[in-house]
Amino acid sequence: MAIGSKDLTPADLDGMDTERLSAELKKAKQELFNLRFSSATGQLEDHGRLKTVRRDIARIYTILRERELGIRTAPTADAK
């Protein structure tokens, strides 16, 4: 079983545009900061969430880097 948020699977991330990925990255980094702060003060209840958020951040960075290198392409706007 893969570790990570259910809504941040690589397939879901691949469907997001770069701005949305950047927003998700910022949100995940803020959550990681809050989790670290809770851990330092002894108030963290779910220690597995730290690992999950770190992996989500790594997934987002991987998608962004693959797009830079041309391995993946950003989604195009569909004509409706």
All heavy atoms as a GROMACS GRO file, in nm:
protein
  628
    1MET      N    1   0.084  -0.118   0.000
    1MET     CA    2   0.000   0.000   0.000
    1MET      C    3   0.088   0.124   0.000
    1MET      O    4   0.183   0.135   0.076
    1MET     CB    5  -0.089  -0.002   0.123
    1MET     CG    6  -0.183   0.115   0.133
    1MET     SD    7  -0.297   0.084   0.267
    1MET     CE    8  -0.389   0.232   0.256
    2ALA      N    9   0.057   0.215  -0.086
    2ALA     CA   10   0.136   0.338  -0.098
    2ALA      C   11   0.103   0.434   0.016
    2ALA      O   12  -0.011   0.442   0.062
    2ALA     CB   13   0.108   0.404  -0.231
    3ILE      N   14   0.204   0.504   0.059
    3ILE     CA   15   0.185   0.603   0.164
    3ILE      C   16   0.168   0.738   0.099
    3ILE      O   17   0.245   0.777   0.012
    3ILE     CB   18   0.306   0.604   0.260
    3ILE    CG1   19   0.312   0.471   0.334
    3ILE    CG2   20   0.296   0.719   0.358
    3ILE    CD1   21   0.428   0.458   0.426
    4GLY      N   22   0.069   0.812   0.142
    4GLY     CA   23   0.044   0.945   0.086
    4GLY      C   24  -0.103   0.980   0.098
    4GLY      O   25  -0.185   0.897   0.133
    5SER      N   26  -0.134   1.102   0.069
    5SER     CA   27  -0.273   1.146   0.072
    5SER      C   28  -0.350   1.080  -0.043
    5SER      O   29  -0.297   1.065  -0.152
    5SER     CB   30  -0.282   1.297   0.059
    5SER     OG   31  -0.215   1.358   0.167
    6LYS      N   32  -0.472   1.047  -0.017
    6LYS     CA   33  -0.552   0.981  -0.121
    6LYS      C   34  -0.584   1.075  -0.236
    6LYS      O   35  -0.604   1.032  -0.348
    6LYS     CB   36  -0.681   0.927  -0.060
    6LYS     CG   37  -0.656   0.814   0.035
    6LYS     CD   38  -0.782   0.756   0.091
    6LYS     CE   39  -0.746   0.644   0.188
    6LYS     NZ   40  -0.861   0.580   0.245
    7ASP      N   41  -0.589   1.206  -0.209
    7ASP     CA   42  -0.622   1.301  -0.316
    7ASP      C   43  -0.499   1.351  -0.390
    7ASP      O   44  -0.512   1.432  -0.480
    7ASP     CB   45  -0.701   1.419  -0.259
    7ASP     CG   46  -0.627   1.493  -0.150
    7ASP    OD1   47  -0.536   1.434  -0.089
    7ASP    OD2   48  -0.661   1.609  -0.124
    8LEU      N   49  -0.381   1.306  -0.353
    8LEU     CA   50  -0.259   1.350  -0.420
    8LEU      C   51  -0.184   1.232  -0.482
    8LEU      O   52  -0.064   1.218  -0.467
    8LEU     CB   53  -0.167   1.424  -0.322
    8LEU     CG   54  -0.216   1.559  -0.273
    8LEU    CD1   55  -0.115   1.620  -0.176
    8LEU    CD2   56  -0.239   1.654  -0.388
    9THR      N   57  -0.256   1.151  -0.556
    9THR     CA   58  -0.191   1.041  -0.627
    9THR      C   59  -0.117   1.099  -0.748
    9THR      O   60  -0.151   1.208  -0.795
    9THR     CB   61  -0.295   0.938  -0.675
    9THR    OG1   62  -0.384   1.002  -0.766
    9THR    CG2   63  -0.373   0.878  -0.559
   10PRO      N   64  -0.016   1.030  -0.797
   10PRO     CA   65   0.056   1.082  -0.914
   10PRO      C   66  -0.034   1.110  -1.034
   10PRO      O   67  -0.013   1.206  -1.107
   10PRO     CB   68   0.157   0.972  -0.945
   10PRO     CG   69   0.180   0.906  -0.814
   10PRO     CD   70   0.049   0.912  -0.743
   11ALA      N   71  -0.137   1.030  -1.052
   11ALA     CA   72  -0.229   1.052  -1.164
   11ALA      C   73  -0.306   1.182  -1.145
   11ALA      O   74  -0.327   1.259  -1.240
   11ALA     CB   75  -0.325   0.936  -1.178
   12ASP      N   76  -0.349   1.209  -1.021
   12ASP     CA   77  -0.420   1.334  -0.992
   12ASP      C   78  -0.328   1.454  -1.008
   12ASP      O   79  -0.367   1.557  -1.062
   12ASP     CB   80  -0.478   1.333  -0.850
   12ASP     CG   81  -0.589   1.230  -0.834
   12ASP    OD1   82  -0.650   1.192  -0.935
   12ASP    OD2   83  -0.614   1.190  -0.719
   13LEU      N   84  -0.206   1.440  -0.960
   13LEU     CA   85  -0.109   1.550  -0.970
   13LEU      C   86  -0.074   1.579  -1.115
   13LEU      O   87  -0.054   1.694  -1.154
   13LEU     CB   88   0.018   1.518  -0.891
   13LEU     CG   89   0.004   1.516  -0.740
   13LEU    CD1   90   0.132   1.464  -0.676
   13LEU    CD2   91  -0.031   1.652  -0.686
   14ASP      N   92  -0.068   1.476  -1.195
   14ASP     CA   93  -0.034   1.492  -1.336
   14ASP      C   94  -0.142   1.571  -1.411
   14ASP      O   95  -0.113   1.640  -1.508
   14ASP     CB   96  -0.012   1.356  -1.402
   14ASP     CG   97   0.065   1.365  -1.530
   14ASP    OD1   98   0.144   1.460  -1.546
   14ASP    OD2   99   0.046   1.278  -1.617
   15GLY      N  100  -0.265   1.564  -1.363
   15GLY     CA  101  -0.374   1.635  -1.426
   15GLY      C  102  -0.384   1.781  -1.386
   15GLY      O  103  -0.462   1.857  -1.443
   16MET      N  104  -0.306   1.823  -1.288
   16MET     CA  105  -0.310   1.961  -1.241
   16MET      C  106  -0.216   2.049  -1.322
   16MET      O  107  -0.111   2.003  -1.367
   16MET     CB  108  -0.270   1.970  -1.093
   16MET     CG  109  -0.362   1.902  -0.998
   16MET     SD  110  -0.301   1.923  -0.830
   16MET     CE  111  -0.414   1.819  -0.741
   17ASP      N  112  -0.253   2.176  -1.337
   17ASP     CA  113  -0.162   2.269  -1.404
   17ASP      C  114  -0.056   2.314  -1.305
   17ASP      O  115  -0.062   2.285  -1.185
   17ASP     CB  116  -0.238   2.386  -1.465
   17ASP     CG  117  -0.313   2.468  -1.361
   17ASP    OD1  118  -0.327   2.421  -1.248
   17ASP    OD2  119  -0.355   2.580  -1.394
   18THR      N  120   0.043   2.384  -1.354
   18THR     CA  121   0.159   2.423  -1.273
   18THR      C  122   0.120   2.515  -1.157
   18THR      O  123   0.173   2.501  -1.047
   18THR     CB  124   0.266   2.490  -1.361
   18THR    OG1  125   0.298   2.400  -1.469
   18THR    CG2  126   0.393   2.517  -1.284
   19GLU      N  127   0.026   2.606  -1.181
   19GLU     CA  128  -0.015   2.696  -1.073
   19GLU      C  129  -0.083   2.620  -0.960
   19GLU      O  130  -0.061   2.648  -0.842
   19GLU     CB  131  -0.111   2.804  -1.126
   19GLU     CG  132  -0.046   2.903  -1.221
   19GLU     CD  133  -0.046   2.855  -1.365
   19GLU    OE1  134  -0.133   2.772  -1.402
   19GLU    OE2  135   0.041   2.898  -1.440
   20ARG      N  136  -0.166   2.523  -0.997
   20ARG     CA  137  -0.235   2.443  -0.895
   20ARG      C  138  -0.135   2.357  -0.819
   20ARG      O  139  -0.147   2.341  -0.697
   20ARG     CB  140  -0.340   2.357  -0.962
   20ARG     CG  141  -0.414   2.266  -0.868
   20ARG     CD  142  -0.558   2.303  -0.852
   20ARG     NE  143  -0.619   2.224  -0.746
   20ARG     CZ  144  -0.686   2.111  -0.766
   20ARG    NH1  145  -0.702   2.067  -0.889
   20ARG    NH2  146  -0.737   2.044  -0.666
   21LEU      N  147  -0.036   2.303  -0.887
   21LEU     CA  148   0.068   2.226  -0.819
   21LEU      C  149   0.145   2.313  -0.721
   21LEU      O  150   0.176   2.270  -0.610
   21LEU     CB  151   0.166   2.165  -0.921
   21LEU     CG  152   0.120   2.037  -0.990
   21LEU    CD1  153   0.221   1.997  -1.096
   21LEU    CD2  154   0.102   1.925  -0.891
   22SER      N  155   0.175   2.436  -0.762
   22SER     CA  156   0.246   2.527  -0.672
   22SER      C  157   0.162   2.558  -0.549
   22SER      O  158   0.214   2.567  -0.438
   22SER     CB  159   0.280   2.656  -0.745
   22SER     OG  160   0.368   2.630  -0.852
   23ALA      N  161   0.031   2.573  -0.567
   23ALA     CA  162  -0.058   2.598  -0.454
   23ALA      C  163  -0.062   2.477  -0.360
   23ALA      O  164  -0.058   2.492  -0.238
   23ALA     CB  165  -0.197   2.632  -0.504
   24GLU      N  166  -0.069   2.357  -0.418
   24GLU     CA  167  -0.069   2.235  -0.336
   24GLU      C  168   0.063   2.220  -0.261
   24GLU      O  169   0.065   2.177  -0.146
   24GLU     CB  170  -0.093   2.112  -0.423
   24GLU     CG  171  -0.234   2.098  -0.473
   24GLU     CD  172  -0.334   2.064  -0.364
   24GLU    OE1  173  -0.297   1.998  -0.266
   24GLU    OE2  174  -0.450   2.107  -0.379
   25LEU      N  175   0.173   2.256  -0.327
   25LEU     CA  176   0.305   2.249  -0.263
   25LEU      C  177   0.312   2.344  -0.144
   25LEU      O  178   0.358   2.307  -0.036
   25LEU     CB  179   0.414   2.282  -0.364
   25LEU     CG  180   0.557   2.278  -0.313
   25LEU    CD1  181   0.594   2.138  -0.266
   25LEU    CD2  182   0.653   2.324  -0.422
   26LYS      N  183   0.263   2.465  -0.163
   26LYS     CA  184   0.263   2.564  -0.054
   26LYS      C  185   0.178   2.515   0.062
   26LYS      O  186   0.217   2.527   0.178
   26LYS     CB  187   0.212   2.697  -0.107
   26LYS     CG  188   0.218   2.808  -0.007
   26LYS     CD  189   0.175   2.940  -0.067
   26LYS     CE  190   0.185   3.050   0.037
   26LYS     NZ  191   0.145   3.179  -0.017
   27LYS      N  192   0.061   2.458   0.030
   27LYS     CA  193  -0.029   2.407   0.134
   27LYS      C  194   0.037   2.291   0.211
   27LYS      O  195   0.029   2.284   0.333
   27LYS     CB  196  -0.159   2.362   0.070
   27LYS     CG  197  -0.268   2.326   0.167
   27LYS     CD  198  -0.401   2.306   0.098
   27LYS     CE  199  -0.402   2.174   0.024
   27LYS     NZ  200  -0.537   2.139  -0.027
   28ALA      N  201   0.104   2.202   0.138
   28ALA     CA  202   0.168   2.086   0.201
   28ALA      C  203   0.286   2.131   0.288
   28ALA      O  204   0.307   2.076   0.397
   28ALA     CB  205   0.215   1.987   0.096
   29LYS      N  206   0.362   2.230   0.242
   29LYS     CA  207   0.474   2.279   0.323
   29LYS      C  208   0.424   2.344   0.452
   29LYS      O  209   0.485   2.329   0.558
   29LYS     CB  210   0.558   2.378   0.243
   29LYS     CG  211   0.649   2.312   0.143
   29LYS     CD  212   0.737   2.416   0.078
   29LYS     CE  213   0.847   2.352  -0.002
   29LYS     NZ  214   0.944   2.449  -0.049
   30GLN      N  215   0.314   2.417   0.442
   30GLN     CA  216   0.255   2.479   0.562
   30GLN      C  217   0.208   2.372   0.659
   30GLN      O  218   0.228   2.383   0.780
   30GLN     CB  219   0.139   2.571   0.522
   30GLN     CG  220   0.076   2.643   0.638
   30GLN     CD  221   0.172   2.740   0.706
   30GLN    OE1  222   0.248   2.808   0.640
   30GLN    NE2  223   0.167   2.745   0.836
   31GLU      N  224   0.145   2.267   0.607
   31GLU     CA  225   0.101   2.157   0.692
   31GLU      C  226   0.218   2.087   0.758
   31GLU      O  227   0.214   2.054   0.877
   31GLU     CB  228   0.019   2.056   0.612
   31GLU     CG  229  -0.036   1.945   0.696
   31GLU     CD  230  -0.118   1.844   0.620
   31GLU    OE1  231  -0.134   1.860   0.497
   31GLU    OE2  232  -0.165   1.748   0.683
   32LEU      N  233   0.327   2.067   0.684
   32LEU     CA  234   0.446   2.005   0.741
   32LEU      C  235   0.504   2.090   0.853
   32LEU      O  236   0.544   2.039   0.957
   32LEU     CB  237   0.552   1.981   0.632
   32LEU     CG  238   0.679   1.909   0.676
   32LEU    CD1  239   0.647   1.770   0.730
   32LEU    CD2  240   0.777   1.900   0.561
   33PHE      N  241   0.507   2.222   0.832
   33PHE     CA  242   0.555   2.312   0.937
   33PHE      C  243   0.470   2.298   1.063
   33PHE      O  244   0.523   2.287   1.174
   33PHE     CB  245   0.552   2.457   0.887
   33PHE     CG  246   0.586   2.557   0.993
   33PHE    CD1  247   0.718   2.580   1.028
   33PHE    CD2  248   0.486   2.627   1.059
   33PHE    CE1  249   0.750   2.673   1.126
   33PHE    CE2  250   0.517   2.718   1.158
   33PHE     CZ  251   0.650   2.741   1.192
   34ASN      N  252   0.338   2.298   1.045
   34ASN     CA  253   0.248   2.286   1.160
   34ASN      C  254   0.265   2.151   1.231
   34ASN      O  255   0.260   2.144   1.354
   34ASN     CB  256   0.103   2.306   1.117
   34ASN     CG  257   0.075   2.448   1.075
   34ASN    OD1  258   0.142   2.542   1.118
   34ASN    ND2  259  -0.023   2.465   0.988
   35LEU      N  260   0.284   2.045   1.152
   35LEU     CA  261   0.305   1.914   1.212
   35LEU      C  262   0.436   1.908   1.290
   35LEU      O  263   0.441   1.850   1.400
   35LEU     CB  264   0.303   1.805   1.104
   35LEU     CG  265   0.167   1.774   1.043
   35LEU    CD1  266   0.184   1.684   0.922
   35LEU    CD2  267   0.075   1.710   1.145
   36ARG      N  268   0.541   1.967   1.235
   36ARG     CA  269   0.669   1.970   1.308
   36ARG      C  270   0.657   2.049   1.437
   36ARG      O  271   0.713   2.013   1.539
   36ARG     CB  272   0.777   2.033   1.220
   36ARG     CG  273   0.831   1.941   1.115
   36ARG     CD  274   0.948   2.007   1.047
   36ARG     NE  275   0.992   1.932   0.932
   36ARG     CZ  276   1.046   1.985   0.824
   36ARG    NH1  277   1.060   2.115   0.815
   36ARG    NH2  278   1.085   1.910   0.724
   37PHE      N  279   0.584   2.159   1.431
   37PHE     CA  280   0.565   2.241   1.550
   37PHE      C  281   0.488   2.162   1.656
   37PHE      O  282   0.524   2.164   1.774
   37PHE     CB  283   0.489   2.369   1.512
   37PHE     CG  284   0.491   2.473   1.620
   37PHE    CD1  285   0.596   2.561   1.630
   37PHE    CD2  286   0.387   2.483   1.709
   37PHE    CE1  287   0.599   2.657   1.729
   37PHE    CE2  288   0.387   2.578   1.809
   37PHE     CZ  289   0.493   2.666   1.819
   38SER      N  290   0.383   2.093   1.615
   38SER     CA  291   0.306   2.010   1.708
   38SER      C  292   0.390   1.898   1.766
   38SER      O  293   0.379   1.865   1.884
   38SER     CB  294   0.184   1.950   1.637
   38SER     OG  295   0.096   2.051   1.597
   39SER      N  296   0.477   1.842   1.683
   39SER     CA  297   0.564   1.735   1.730
   39SER      C  298   0.663   1.786   1.833
   39SER      O  299   0.689   1.721   1.934
   39SER     CB  300   0.638   1.674   1.612
   39SER     OG  301   0.726   1.573   1.654
   40ALA      N  302   0.717   1.905   1.809
   40ALA     CA  303   0.815   1.962   1.901
   40ALA      C  304   0.753   1.996   2.036
   40ALA      O  305   0.820   1.988   2.139
   40ALA     CB  306   0.878   2.087   1.840
   41THR      N  307   0.625   2.034   2.035
   41THR     CA  308   0.559   2.069   2.161
   41THR      C  309   0.491   1.950   2.226
   41THR      O  310   0.431   1.964   2.331
   41THR     CB  311   0.454   2.180   2.138
   41THR    OG1  312   0.359   2.136   2.042
   41THR    CG2  313   0.520   2.308   2.091
   42GLY      N  314   0.500   1.833   2.163
   42GLY     CA  315   0.445   1.712   2.221
   42GLY      C  316   0.295   1.697   2.202
   42GLY      O  317   0.232   1.620   2.272
   43GLN      N  318   0.237   1.770   2.109
   43GLN     CA  319   0.092   1.765   2.088
   43GLN      C  320   0.052   1.684   1.966
   43GLN      O  321  -0.067   1.672   1.937
   43GLN     CB  322   0.038   1.907   2.075
   43GLN     CG  323   0.060   1.991   2.197
   43GLN     CD  324   0.017   2.135   2.177
   43GLN    OE1  325  -0.016   2.175   2.066
   43GLN    NE2  326   0.021   2.212   2.283
   44LEU      N  327   0.148   1.630   1.894
   44LEU     CA  328   0.117   1.556   1.772
   44LEU      C  329   0.062   1.419   1.807
   44LEU      O  330   0.123   1.344   1.884
   44LEU     CB  331   0.242   1.542   1.684
   44LEU     CG  332   0.223   1.478   1.548
   44LEU    CD1  333   0.128   1.562   1.464
   44LEU    CD2  334   0.356   1.464   1.478
   45GLU      N  335  -0.054   1.385   1.750
   45GLU     CA  336  -0.116   1.256   1.778
   45GLU      C  337  -0.090   1.155   1.668
   45GLU      O  338  -0.077   1.036   1.694
   45GLU     CB  339  -0.267   1.274   1.797
   45GLU     CG  340  -0.300   1.358   1.918
   45GLU     CD  341  -0.449   1.382   1.932
   45GLU    OE1  342  -0.527   1.320   1.857
   45GLU    OE2  343  -0.486   1.462   2.018
   46ASP      N  344  -0.084   1.201   1.543
   46ASP     CA  345  -0.066   1.112   1.429
   46ASP      C  346   0.073   1.132   1.369
   46ASP      O  347   0.092   1.215   1.281
   46ASP     CB  348  -0.175   1.139   1.325
   46ASP     CG  349  -0.171   1.042   1.209
   46ASP    OD1  350  -0.100   0.940   1.220
   46ASP    OD2  351  -0.237   1.069   1.108
   47HIS      N  352   0.170   1.055   1.418
   47HIS     CA  353   0.308   1.072   1.371
   47HIS      C  354   0.326   1.025   1.227
   47HIS      O  355   0.417   1.071   1.158
   47HIS     CB  356   0.404   0.995   1.463
   47HIS     CG  357   0.408   1.049   1.602
   47HIS    ND1  358   0.476   1.163   1.634
   47HIS    CD2  359   0.348   1.008   1.715
   47HIS    CE1  360   0.460   1.189   1.762
   47HIS    NE2  361   0.383   1.096   1.814
   48GLY      N  362   0.242   0.938   1.180
   48GLY     CA  363   0.250   0.891   1.042
   48GLY      C  364   0.217   1.000   0.941
   48GLY      O  365   0.257   0.993   0.825
   49ARG      N  366   0.146   1.101   0.986
   49ARG     CA  367   0.110   1.211   0.896
   49ARG      C  368   0.233   1.288   0.850
   49ARG      O  369   0.237   1.339   0.738
   49ARG     CB  370   0.011   1.305   0.967
   49ARG     CG  371  -0.045   1.411   0.881
   49ARG     CD  372  -0.145   1.357   0.781
   49ARG     NE  373  -0.188   1.465   0.693
   49ARG     CZ  374  -0.210   1.453   0.565
   49ARG    NH1  375  -0.199   1.336   0.507
   49ARG    NH2  376  -0.246   1.554   0.492
   50LEU      N  377   0.337   1.296   0.934
   50LEU     CA  378   0.463   1.362   0.895
   50LEU      C  379   0.521   1.295   0.770
   50LEU      O  380   0.559   1.362   0.674
   50LEU     CB  381   0.565   1.356   1.008
   50LEU     CG  382   0.549   1.457   1.120
   50LEU    CD1  383   0.636   1.418   1.238
   50LEU    CD2  384   0.585   1.595   1.071
   51LYS      N  385   0.526   1.164   0.772
   51LYS     CA  386   0.582   1.088   0.660
   51LYS      C  387   0.496   1.106   0.535
   51LYS      O  388   0.548   1.122   0.424
   51LYS     CB  389   0.588   0.940   0.699
   51LYS     CG  390   0.657   0.852   0.600
   51LYS     CD  391   0.667   0.711   0.656
   51LYS     CE  392   0.752   0.623   0.570
   51LYS     NZ  393   0.764   0.487   0.625
   52THR      N  394   0.365   1.106   0.556
   52THR     CA  395   0.272   1.122   0.444
   52THR      C  396   0.291   1.256   0.375
   52THR      O  397   0.298   1.264   0.253
   52THR     CB  398   0.127   1.108   0.494
   52THR    OG1  399   0.112   0.980   0.554
   52THR    CG2  400   0.028   1.123   0.381
   53VAL      N  401   0.298   1.362   0.453
   53VAL     CA  402   0.311   1.496   0.397
   53VAL      C  403   0.447   1.513   0.328
   53VAL      O  404   0.455   1.573   0.220
   53VAL     CB  405   0.289   1.604   0.505
   53VAL    CG1  406   0.318   1.742   0.453
   53VAL    CG2  407   0.147   1.597   0.557
   54ARG      N  408   0.552   1.458   0.387
   54ARG     CA  409   0.684   1.466   0.323
   54ARG      C  410   0.682   1.396   0.187
   54ARG      O  411   0.740   1.446   0.090
   54ARG     CB  412   0.791   1.403   0.412
   54ARG     CG  413   0.842   1.495   0.519
   54ARG     CD  414   0.975   1.449   0.576
   54ARG     NE  415   0.981   1.308   0.607
   54ARG     CZ  416   0.959   1.255   0.727
   54ARG    NH1  417   0.928   1.332   0.828
   54ARG    NH2  418   0.969   1.126   0.746
   55ARG      N  419   0.617   1.283   0.178
   55ARG     CA  420   0.609   1.211   0.051
   55ARG      C  421   0.524   1.285  -0.051
   55ARG      O  422   0.553   1.283  -0.170
   55ARG     CB  423   0.556   1.070   0.072
   55ARG     CG  424   0.660   0.984   0.141
   55ARG     CD  425   0.624   0.841   0.136
   55ARG     NE  426   0.728   0.764   0.203
   55ARG     CZ  427   0.737   0.634   0.199
   55ARG    NH1  428   0.648   0.565   0.130
   55ARG    NH2  429   0.833   0.571   0.261
   56ASP      N  430   0.418   1.351  -0.003
   56ASP     CA  431   0.335   1.431  -0.094
   56ASP      C  432   0.417   1.546  -0.153
   56ASP      O  433   0.408   1.574  -0.272
   56ASP     CB  434   0.213   1.488  -0.021
   56ASP     CG  435   0.110   1.382   0.012
   56ASP    OD1  436   0.114   1.273  -0.050
   56ASP    OD2  437   0.025   1.409   0.098
   57ILE      N  438   0.498   1.610  -0.069
   57ILE     CA  439   0.584   1.719  -0.117
   57ILE      C  440   0.683   1.666  -0.220
   57ILE      O  441   0.704   1.727  -0.325
   57ILE     CB  442   0.656   1.786   0.001
   57ILE    CG1  443   0.554   1.864   0.087
   57ILE    CG2  444   0.768   1.878  -0.046
   57ILE    CD1  445   0.609   1.915   0.218
   58ALA      N  446   0.741   1.551  -0.194
   58ALA     CA  447   0.836   1.491  -0.288
   58ALA      C  448   0.767   1.456  -0.420
   58ALA      O  449   0.824   1.476  -0.527
   58ALA     CB  450   0.898   1.366  -0.227
   59ARG      N  451   0.643   1.407  -0.413
   59ARG     CA  452   0.568   1.375  -0.534
   59ARG      C  453   0.545   1.500  -0.619
   59ARG      O  454   0.560   1.497  -0.741
   59ARG     CB  455   0.433   1.315  -0.497
   59ARG     CG  456   0.426   1.170  -0.520
   59ARG     CD  457   0.288   1.115  -0.496
   59ARG     NE  458   0.307   0.990  -0.426
   59ARG     CZ  459   0.282   0.969  -0.298
   59ARG    NH1  460   0.230   1.063  -0.225
   59ARG    NH2  461   0.306   0.854  -0.244
   60ILE      N  462   0.508   1.610  -0.553
   60ILE     CA  463   0.482   1.734  -0.626
   60ILE      C  464   0.611   1.784  -0.691
   60ILE      O  465   0.612   1.824  -0.809
   60ILE     CB  466   0.422   1.840  -0.533
   60ILE    CG1  467   0.282   1.796  -0.487
   60ILE    CG2  468   0.414   1.976  -0.602
   60ILE    CD1  469   0.223   1.880  -0.376
   61TYR      N  470   0.721   1.783  -0.615
   61TYR     CA  471   0.849   1.824  -0.672
   61TYR      C  472   0.889   1.738  -0.792
   61TYR      O  473   0.944   1.786  -0.889
   61TYR     CB  474   0.960   1.819  -0.567
   61TYR     CG  475   0.972   1.943  -0.482
   61TYR    CD1  476   0.984   1.933  -0.344
   61TYR    CD2  477   0.975   2.070  -0.538
   61TYR    CE1  478   0.995   2.046  -0.266
   61TYR    CE2  479   0.988   2.183  -0.461
   61TYR     CZ  480   0.998   2.170  -0.324
   61TYR     OH  481   1.010   2.282  -0.246
   62THR      N  482   0.861   1.608  -0.783
   62THR     CA  483   0.895   1.516  -0.892
   62THR      C  484   0.816   1.551  -1.018
   62THR      O  485   0.874   1.557  -1.128
   62THR     CB  486   0.868   1.371  -0.850
   62THR    OG1  487   0.948   1.340  -0.737
   62THR    CG2  488   0.899   1.274  -0.964
   63ILE      N  489   0.687   1.574  -1.003
   63ILE     CA  490   0.604   1.610  -1.119
   63ILE      C  491   0.654   1.740  -1.182
   63ILE      O  492   0.668   1.750  -1.305
   63ILE     CB  493   0.455   1.624  -1.078
   63ILE    CG1  494   0.400   1.492  -1.025
   63ILE    CG2  495   0.371   1.676  -1.195
   63ILE    CD1  496   0.381   1.384  -1.126
   64LEU      N  497   0.683   1.840  -1.099
   64LEU     CA  498   0.731   1.969  -1.151
   64LEU      C  499   0.864   1.953  -1.224
   64LEU      O  500   0.885   2.009  -1.332
   64LEU     CB  501   0.744   2.071  -1.037
   64LEU     CG  502   0.613   2.122  -0.979
   64LEU    CD1  503   0.640   2.205  -0.854
   64LEU    CD2  504   0.536   2.202  -1.080
   65ARG      N  505   0.954   1.874  -1.168
   65ARG     CA  506   1.085   1.855  -1.230
   65ARG      C  507   1.073   1.776  -1.361
   65ARG      O  508   1.143   1.807  -1.458
   65ARG     CB  509   1.178   1.783  -1.132
   65ARG     CG  510   1.317   1.763  -1.184
   65ARG     CD  511   1.387   1.894  -1.209
   65ARG     NE  512   1.523   1.867  -1.256
   65ARG     CZ  513   1.592   1.947  -1.333
   65ARG    NH1  514   1.542   2.064  -1.368
   65ARG    NH2  515   1.712   1.915  -1.373
   66GLU      N  516   0.987   1.676  -1.362
   66GLU     CA  517   0.968   1.599  -1.486
   66GLU      C  518   0.912   1.687  -1.596
   66GLU      O  519   0.946   1.670  -1.713
   66GLU     CB  520   0.877   1.480  -1.460
   66GLU     CG  521   0.944   1.369  -1.383
   66GLU     CD  522   0.852   1.254  -1.350
   66GLU    OE1  523   0.728   1.267  -1.365
   66GLU    OE2  524   0.903   1.149  -1.308
   67ARG      N  525   0.828   1.783  -1.560
   67ARG     CA  526   0.776   1.876  -1.661
   67ARG      C  527   0.887   1.968  -1.713
   67ARG      O  528   0.892   1.999  -1.832
   67ARG     CB  529   0.663   1.960  -1.603
   67ARG     CG  530   0.536   1.881  -1.587
   67ARG     CD  531   0.423   1.965  -1.537
   67ARG     NE  532   0.304   1.884  -1.515
   67ARG     CZ  533   0.194   1.928  -1.460
   67ARG    NH1  534   0.186   2.055  -1.421
   67ARG    NH2  535   0.091   1.849  -1.445
   68GLU      N  536   0.976   2.010  -1.624
   68GLU     CA  537   1.089   2.093  -1.667
   68GLU      C  538   1.178   2.018  -1.766
   68GLU      O  539   1.228   2.076  -1.862
   68GLU     CB  540   1.175   2.134  -1.547
   68GLU     CG  541   1.116   2.241  -1.461
   68GLU     CD  542   1.205   2.271  -1.340
   68GLU    OE1  543   1.323   2.229  -1.339
   68GLU    OE2  544   1.156   2.335  -1.247
   69LEU      N  545   1.198   1.890  -1.740
   69LEU     CA  546   1.285   1.810  -1.826
   69LEU      C  547   1.215   1.757  -1.950
   69LEU      O  548   1.280   1.700  -2.037
   69LEU     CB  549   1.341   1.692  -1.746
   69LEU     CG  550   1.430   1.727  -1.627
   69LEU    CD1  551   1.466   1.601  -1.550
   69LEU    CD2  552   1.555   1.800  -1.673
   70GLY      N  553   1.086   1.776  -1.958
   70GLY     CA  554   1.012   1.730  -2.075
   70GLY      C  555   0.970   1.584  -2.068
   70GLY      O  556   0.925   1.528  -2.168
   71ILE      N  557   0.983   1.523  -1.953
   71ILE     CA  558   0.942   1.384  -1.937
   71ILE      C  559   0.790   1.375  -1.932
   71ILE      O  560   0.730   1.286  -1.990
   71ILE     CB  561   1.004   1.323  -1.810
   71ILE    CG1  562   1.157   1.323  -1.823
   71ILE    CG2  563   0.950   1.183  -1.783
   71ILE    CD1  564   1.230   1.287  -1.697
   72ARG      N  565   0.729   1.470  -1.864
   72ARG     CA  566   0.584   1.480  -1.858
   72ARG      C  567   0.543   1.612  -1.922
   72ARG      O  568   0.619   1.707  -1.923
   72ARG     CB  569   0.533   1.483  -1.713
   72ARG     CG  570   0.544   1.354  -1.641
   72ARG     CD  571   0.482   1.369  -1.503
   72ARG     NE  572   0.514   1.256  -1.420
   72ARG     CZ  573   0.425   1.164  -1.384
   72ARG    NH1  574   0.301   1.173  -1.422
   72ARG    NH2  575   0.461   1.064  -1.308
   73THR      N  576   0.422   1.617  -1.970
   73THR     CA  577   0.371   1.743  -2.026
   73THR      C  578   0.260   1.794  -1.936
   73THR      O  579   0.186   1.718  -1.876
   73THR     CB  580   0.317   1.722  -2.168
   73THR    OG1  581   0.214   1.623  -2.163
   73THR    CG2  582   0.426   1.677  -2.263
   74ALA      N  583   0.251   1.925  -1.930
   74ALA     CA  584   0.145   1.988  -1.852
   74ALA      C  585   0.014   1.964  -1.924
   74ALA      O  586   0.009   1.954  -2.047
   74ALA     CB  587   0.172   2.136  -1.837
   75PRO      N  588  -0.096   1.953  -1.849
   75PRO     CA  589  -0.226   1.932  -1.915
   75PRO      C  590  -0.264   2.052  -2.001
   75PRO      O  591  -0.235   2.166  -1.966
   75PRO     CB  592  -0.322   1.913  -1.798
   75PRO     CG  593  -0.255   1.976  -1.682
   75PRO     CD  594  -0.108   1.962  -1.705
   76THR      N  595  -0.327   2.024  -2.111
   76THR     CA  596  -0.371   2.132  -2.199
   76THR      C  597  -0.518   2.160  -2.174
   76THR      O  598  -0.594   2.073  -2.129
   76THR     CB  599  -0.352   2.094  -2.347
   76THR    OG1  600  -0.425   1.973  -2.372
   76THR    CG2  601  -0.206   2.071  -2.378
   77ALA      N  602  -0.560   2.281  -2.203
   77ALA     CA  603  -0.700   2.318  -2.185
   77ALA      C  604  -0.782   2.249  -2.293
   77ALA      O  605  -0.754   2.261  -2.411
   77ALA     CB  606  -0.716   2.469  -2.194
   78ASP      N  607  -0.884   2.176  -2.251
   78ASP     CA  608  -0.970   2.105  -2.346
   78ASP      C  609  -1.070   2.202  -2.405
   78ASP      O  610  -1.124   2.288  -2.338
   78ASP     CB  611  -1.045   1.992  -2.275
   78ASP     CG  612  -0.953   1.882  -2.226
   78ASP    OD1  613  -0.847   1.859  -2.288
   78ASP    OD2  614  -0.989   1.820  -2.126
   79ALA      N  615  -1.095   2.188  -2.532
   79ALA     CA  616  -1.197   2.270  -2.598
   79ALA      C  617  -1.334   2.215  -2.561
   79ALA      O  618  -1.361   2.098  -2.581
   79ALA     CB  619  -1.176   2.267  -2.749
   80LYS      N  620  -1.418   2.302  -2.506
   80LYS     CA  621  -1.551   2.256  -2.462
   80LYS      C  622  -1.657   2.307  -2.552
   80LYS      O  623  -1.660   2.405  -2.608
   80LYS     CB  624  -1.577   2.302  -2.320
   80LYS     CG  625  -1.485   2.232  -2.223
   80LYS     CD  626  -1.515   2.274  -2.081
   80LYS     CE  627  -1.420   2.202  -1.986
   80LYS     NZ  628  -1.437   2.239  -1.852
   0.00000   0.00000   0.00000
